[in-house]
Amino acid sequence: MSTNTKRQAGAREALAVPDGETVPVEAPTSSDAPVRRRRRRVPEITYSVLVFIGLLVVWQVVVEMFDVSNILVPAPSAVAVSLVDGFRDGSLVSHSIVTMKEILIGFGIAVGSALVSAVLITQFRTVERVLFPLLILTQTIPKVAMAPLLIVWFGIGISSKVLTVALIAFFPLLINAVLGFRSAAHEQVEMLRSFGASRMQVMRHLQIPSALPHIFAGLEVAVILSVTGAVVAEFVGSSEGLGYLIQASNFTLDVARTFAVIVVLSAVGIALHAVVVQLGKWLVFWTATPTNAASEV
């Protein structure tokens, strides 16, 4: 007689269970369960940080092992020294402030114009037929090609950079906002209208809540593109900003400073993206973000 059969027979005798019935046996607890719980407690960002540190170590070792010139690829230690020096002498701080102004103002203009355009397109059929094809036509023009013209028209000051940022960030947000406003169920819209709700009431109570997840998805894309737009505009023509600092560093073959500026730009993009994501969690709390959904698996 096997061990499981003996255990079930002993359980029947102790509990006086008839022969025709079965005794539920608890499944043995897996020894891996505590390990899995501990793994779930570790934030996903920890693994990303560890991988990033590992890549930096490999980068440092390879540069030192093969004696790579700093003009080609500087070591991470050299980039860190240049980064500290840039903050110490204030050059990175002053140029970062200029670029941040361009990003925030241009991004704000893009958000306002995209949302207003999305409302007009989704609420008025005539505006959709007239305005939407024109907007799509303007987006077929590469923004890099428009940047020199904006420099000629508005000069090398902040105005041309702001317009470049707004043009680049506008369309992704517009498309997501239009899809969001149209995502409201047609049956729900008709039900509200049958109860006498006005167009504004339908938008306020149904279409805007339905559109918010799509809008924040567009904001996450647009805010990253805003950083790219500002740097591209500064490449074309500027006298200040992080893009200008990259060009000046390349001209003097200070590649370590170029990498340091790239690090600052990456930090700016990550910070802005994190702010948008956090706002989305606060305002669109009824939907699960992709990060939360992936962590539950």
Secondary structure as the mmCIF struct_conf table of DSSP 4:
data_model
#
loop_
_struct_conf.conf_type_id
_struct_conf.id
_struct_conf.beg_label_comp_id
_struct_conf.beg_label_asym_id
_struct_conf.beg_label_seq_id
_struct_conf.end_label_comp_id
_struct_conf.end_label_asym_id
_struct_conf.end_label_seq_id
HELX_RH_AL_P HELX_RH_AL_P1 THR A 3 LEU A 15
TURN_TY1_P TURN_TY1_P1 ALA A 16 ALA A 16
TURN_TY1_P TURN_TY1_P2 ASP A 19 GLY A 20
BEND BEND1 GLU A 21 GLU A 21
HELX_LH_PP_P HELX_LH_PP_P1 GLU A 26 SER A 30
TURN_TY1_P TURN_TY1_P3 SER A 31 ASP A 32
HELX_RH_AL_P HELX_RH_AL_P2 ALA A 33 ARG A 41
BEND BEND2 VAL A 42 VAL A 42
HELX_RH_AL_P HELX_RH_AL_P3 GLU A 44 MET A 65
TURN_TY1_P TURN_TY1_P4 PHE A 66 ASP A 67
TURN_TY1_P TURN_TY1_P5 ASN A 70 LEU A 72
HELX_RH_AL_P HELX_RH_AL_P4 PRO A 76 ASP A 89
TURN_TY1_P TURN_TY1_P6 GLY A 90 GLY A 90
HELX_RH_AL_P HELX_RH_AL_P5 SER A 91 GLN A 123
HELX_RH_AL_P HELX_RH_AL_P6 ARG A 125 GLN A 139
TURN_TY1_P TURN_TY1_P7 THR A 140 THR A 140
BEND BEND3 ILE A 141 ILE A 141
HELX_RH_AL_P HELX_RH_AL_P7 LYS A 143 PHE A 154
BEND BEND4 ILE A 156 GLY A 157
HELX_RH_AL_P HELX_RH_AL_P8 ILE A 158 ARG A 182
TURN_TY1_P TURN_TY1_P8 SER A 183 SER A 183
BEND BEND5 ALA A 184 ALA A 184
HELX_RH_AL_P HELX_RH_AL_P9 HIS A 186 SER A 194
TURN_TY1_P TURN_TY1_P9 PHE A 195 GLY A 196
HELX_RH_AL_P HELX_RH_AL_P10 ARG A 199 VAL A 202
HELX_RH_PI_P HELX_RH_PI_P1 MET A 203 GLN A 207
HELX_RH_AL_P HELX_RH_AL_P11 ILE A 208 VAL A 236
BEND BEND6 GLY A 237 GLY A 237
BEND BEND7 SER A 239 GLY A 241
HELX_RH_AL_P HELX_RH_AL_P12 LEU A 242 PHE A 251
TURN_TY1_P TURN_TY1_P10 THR A 252 LEU A 253
HELX_RH_AL_P HELX_RH_AL_P13 VAL A 255 LEU A 283
BEND BEND8 VAL A 284 VAL A 284
TURN_TY1_P TURN_TY1_P11 PHE A 285 TRP A 286
BEND BEND9 THR A 287 THR A 287
HELX_RH_AL_P HELX_RH_AL_P14 PRO A 290 SER A 295
TURN_TY1_P TURN_TY1_P12 GLU A 296 GLU A 296
#
